[in-house]
Amino acid sequence: MGATHRMYSPPMRRQAMKEYKVVTHRDEPFAATNSENLEATLNKCATEGWQVANTVSRLQFSSGRSLIMVLERDSN
């Protein structure tokens, strides 16, 4: 009989689940009148574990520029 070969498979690591929040520049408390207010709000969210995962900026004819932010954090 031939030799038996076993391949090593490392144990599967369980990936952390993520939680997402989608906000726009018009949502409270993100309705910032200037970049300093927006910065303060994002810093407050960071203390709660949120990180900016993505941003989308688009121009709309009816309402001007629109900003969408996707925030993520590890869920508990």
C-alpha positions in Angstrom: 0.0 0.0 0.0 1.1 3.5 -0.7 2.0 6.2 1.9 -0.9 8.3 3.2 -0.4 12.0 2.8 -2.3 14.5 4.9 -2.4 18.1 4.1 -2.4 20.6 6.9 -5.4 22.9 7.0 -5.1 25.7 9.5 -8.2 26.1 11.7 -10.7 28.5 10.2 -10.7 31.8 11.9 -14.1 33.3 12.5 -14.3 36.7 10.9 -15.7 39.5 13.0 -19.2 40.6 11.9 -19.5 44.2 10.8 -22.2 46.7 11.5 -22.9 49.5 9.0 -24.4 53.0 9.2 -25.3 55.0 6.1 -25.6 58.7 6.6 -25.8 61.8 4.5 -24.7 65.3 5.1 -28.4 66.2 5.8 -28.9 63.6 8.6 -28.6 64.7 12.2 -26.1 65.0 13.7 -24.2 65.0 10.4 -26.0 68.1 9.1 -22.9 70.1 9.5 -22.8 73.7 8.5 -19.0 73.6 8.0 -16.2 71.1 7.9 -15.2 71.7 11.5 -18.6 70.5 12.7 -18.5 67.5 10.4 -15.0 66.7 11.7 -16.2 66.9 15.3 -19.1 64.6 14.6 -16.9 62.0 12.8 -14.5 62.1 15.7 -17.4 61.5 18.2 -18.5 58.5 16.0 -14.9 57.2 16.1 -15.0 57.1 19.9 -18.0 54.7 19.5 -15.9 52.5 17.2 -17.2 53.8 13.8 -14.8 54.2 10.9 -15.5 55.7 7.5 -15.6 52.8 5.1 -16.6 54.8 2.0 -17.9 58.1 0.8 -19.9 59.1 -2.3 -20.3 62.7 -3.5 -22.7 63.4 -6.3 -24.2 66.5 -7.9 -27.9 66.6 -8.1 -29.7 69.2 -10.2 -32.6 69.7 -7.8 -30.7 70.0 -4.5 -27.0 70.6 -5.3 -24.2 68.4 -4.0 -25.0 65.3 -2.0 -22.6 63.5 0.3 -23.2 59.9 1.5 -20.9 58.3 4.1 -20.8 54.6 4.9 -19.5 54.0 8.5 -18.5 50.5 9.8 -17.5 48.9 13.0 -17.1 45.5 14.5 -20.4 44.3 15.9 -20.5 43.1 19.5 
